Amino acid sequence: MRIGVIGTGRIGTIHANTLSRHREVGSLILTDADPARAQGLAQRLGETAAPGVDEIFRWGVDAVVITTATAAHAELIGRAARSGLPVFCEKPIALDLPGTLAALAEVETAGTVLQMGFQRRFDAGYAGAREAVRSGRLGRLHTVRAMTSDQSPPPPEWLPLSGGLFRDTLIHDFDVLRWVTGREVVDVYATGSDSGPAMFREAGDVDTGAALLTLDDGTLATATATRLNGAGYDVRMELAGERDTVVVGLDDRTPVASTEPTGPPPADKPWAGFLERFGPAYEAELCAFVDLLHGQRPNPCDGREALQALRIAEACEVSRRERRPVRLTEIQDRAQPSYG
Ligand SMILES: NC(=O)c1ccc[n+]([C@@H]2O[C@H](COP(=O)([O-])OP(=O)(O)OC[C@H]3O[C@@H](n4cnc5c(N)ncnc54)[C@H](O)[C@@H]3O)[C@@H](O)[C@H]2O)c1
């Protein structure tokens, strides 16, 4: 099996590494808008670099992995679908609903496979939380607290392309909230703060955000994120029910310090970032894609799942901007991009 990898930046490098080592993947063709980057990686992995995206399609591949900057995802998904090729694509499909729906329509018309890269579905902690909900161990779930805290802000030039904190970062919490609880979000109230570095204000974004979400069985959830968490990279989810409480992301590397005299000692090597924290999950989702290509498993995260997560992020952006609660039904058919 030959797989084309389009985009060889941070995430593309991780995924190409996994695929190159996979015994059921024969070879890779790598390409990037910066050809030297693709060539360098191809050389390190002993794979082939192509000068551009056209060659990926012309030379012939069995599947495509899309790890470019987000702006190129939807068009490449459509192109692969029209070529009858299965796709693994990093999140999100697009930064707006029209782009997302157009790409999904291409995939559904072609009847091809699209697996989306929401890797938290492959993290042992989140899988354990899902099992705790499903098994009834927690009893009736009443509260979920989700959080994603990046240690340091991204480069200023990247911010305007990201879609903002809710679409870029909290979208992971929204996807995994649906996956862990098995419930849908019915309404949100979100707010954000841009009182940190000026680059967030200048990009129309926030450095810290919070959302209160109501699920369709009445469970209440909060999701918070920040780009400025000095202590380290901190991703957690706490689920509390009438019988028990579990927490994802609490281990000896969680970047928190207890102020209790009898509390645990502070982490001596706190998580620094997502590549390290979710390394095994990134690998597992690509192995799942190879299994999916062999017809050995169902799609673990299709395009419709990604659409739902984006709708929640869109609702949060509307809520934050208009300072009011937003029902998800309001977002269903929204035709225009709402960021800005
Ligand atoms: N799942 C996750 O946890 C996670 C984490 C980080 C990033 N991402 C997603 O992965 C994608 C890439 O992020 P990254 O952090 O690797 O970014 P990056 O900037 O490190 O890499 C992106 C690469 O894509 C290339 N590129 C851009 N447009 C292209 C095009 N049209 N054709 C070919 N190459 C193109 C760039 O030259 C660059 O090398 C983004 O969509 C992002 O949302 C997901």
The ligand as an SDF file (V2000), in Angstrom:
LIG
                    3D

 44 48  0  0  0  0  0  0  0  0999 V2000
   -4.8400   16.8260   16.2110 N   0  0  0  0  0  0  0  0  0  0  0  0
   -4.0630   17.6860   16.8330 C   0  0  0  0  0  0  0  0  0  0  0  0
   -3.8200   17.6140   18.0310 O   0  0  0  0  0  0  0  0  0  0  0  0
   -3.4150   18.7720   16.0520 C   0  0  0  0  0  0  0  0  0  0  0  0
   -2.3250   19.4600   16.5930 C   0  0  0  0  0  0  0  0  0  0  0  0
   -1.7160   20.4510   15.8230 C   0  0  0  0  0  0  0  0  0  0  0  0
   -2.1920   20.7350   14.5640 C   0  0  0  0  0  0  0  0  0  0  0  0
   -3.2720   20.0590   14.0900 N   0  0  0  0  0  0  0  0  0  0  0  0
   -3.7870   20.3580   12.7470 C   0  0  0  0  0  0  0  0  0  0  0  0
   -2.8490   19.8840   11.7950 O   0  0  0  0  0  0  0  0  0  0  0  0
   -2.7540   20.7830   10.7100 C   0  0  0  0  0  0  0  0  0  0  0  0
   -1.2880   21.1590   10.5230 C   0  0  0  0  0  0  0  0  0  0  0  0
   -0.8190   21.7510   11.7160 O   0  0  0  0  0  0  0  0  0  0  0  0
    0.7480   21.7890   12.0570 P   0  0  0  0  0  0  0  0  0  0  0  0
    0.8110   22.1980   13.4740 O   0  0  0  0  0  0  0  0  0  0  0  0
    1.4200   20.5590   11.6090 O   0  0  0  0  0  0  0  0  0  0  0  0
    1.1880   23.0220   11.1390 O   0  0  0  0  0  0  0  0  0  0  0  0
    2.6200   23.2980   10.4930 P   0  0  0  0  0  0  0  0  0  0  0  0
    2.5930   24.7330   10.1100 O   0  0  0  0  0  0  0  0  0  0  0  0
    3.7100   22.7880   11.3610 O   0  0  0  0  0  0  0  0  0  0  0  0
    2.6180   22.4050    9.1600 O   0  0  0  0  0  0  0  0  0  0  0  0
    1.7350   22.6240    8.0840 C   0  0  0  0  0  0  0  0  0  0  0  0
    2.4940   22.3080    6.7980 C   0  0  0  0  0  0  0  0  0  0  0  0
    1.5680   22.3520    5.7180 O   0  0  0  0  0  0  0  0  0  0  0  0
    2.2430   22.9490    4.6090 C   0  0  0  0  0  0  0  0  0  0  0  0
    1.1950   23.4510    3.7150 N   0  0  0  0  0  0  0  0  0  0  0  0
    0.3380   24.4730    3.9390 C   0  0  0  0  0  0  0  0  0  0  0  0
   -0.5170   24.5790    2.8910 N   0  0  0  0  0  0  0  0  0  0  0  0
   -0.1900   23.5960    2.0130 C   0  0  0  0  0  0  0  0  0  0  0  0
   -0.7120   23.1790    0.7520 C   0  0  0  0  0  0  0  0  0  0  0  0
   -1.7520   23.8120    0.1990 N   0  0  0  0  0  0  0  0  0  0  0  0
   -0.1290   22.1220    0.1450 N   0  0  0  0  0  0  0  0  0  0  0  0
    0.9220   21.4930    0.7040 C   0  0  0  0  0  0  0  0  0  0  0  0
    1.4470   21.8360    1.9060 N   0  0  0  0  0  0  0  0  0  0  0  0
    0.9010   22.8690    2.5390 C   0  0  0  0  0  0  0  0  0  0  0  0
    3.1240   24.0080    5.2220 C   0  0  0  0  0  0  0  0  0  0  0  0
    4.1910   24.3760    4.3590 O   0  0  0  0  0  0  0  0  0  0  0  0
    3.6140   23.3070    6.4810 C   0  0  0  0  0  0  0  0  0  0  0  0
    4.8020   22.5980    6.2810 O   0  0  0  0  0  0  0  0  0  0  0  0
   -3.6920   21.9510   11.0460 C   0  0  0  0  0  0  0  0  0  0  0  0
   -4.8980   21.7630   10.3540 O   0  0  0  0  0  0  0  0  0  0  0  0
   -3.9360   21.8370   12.5270 C   0  0  0  0  0  0  0  0  0  0  0  0
   -5.2450   22.2490   12.9050 O   0  0  0  0  0  0  0  0  0  0  0  0
   -3.8650   19.0820   14.7830 C   0  0  0  0  0  0  0  0  0  0  0  0
  1  2  1  0
  2  3  2  0
  2  4  1  0
  4  5  1  0
  4 44  2  0
  5  6  2  0
  6  7  1  0
  7  8  2  0
  8  9  1  0
  8 44  1  0
  9 10  1  0
  9 42  1  0
 10 11  1  0
 11 12  1  0
 11 40  1  0
 12 13  1  0
 13 14  1  0
 14 15  2  0
 14 16  1  0
 14 17  1  0
 17 18  1  0
 18 19  2  0
 18 20  1  0
 18 21  1  0
 21 22  1  0
 22 23  1  0
 23 24  1  0
 23 38  1  0
 24 25  1  0
 25 26  1  0
 25 36  1  0
 26 27  1  0
 26 35  1  0
 27 28  2  0
 28 29  1  0
 29 30  1  0
 29 35  2  0
 30 31  1  0
 30 32  2  0
 32 33  1  0
 33 34  2  0
 34 35  1  0
 36 37  1  0
 36 38  1  0
 38 39  1  0
 40 41  1  0
 40 42  1  0
 42 43  1  0
M  CHG  2   8   1  16  -1
M  END
$$$$
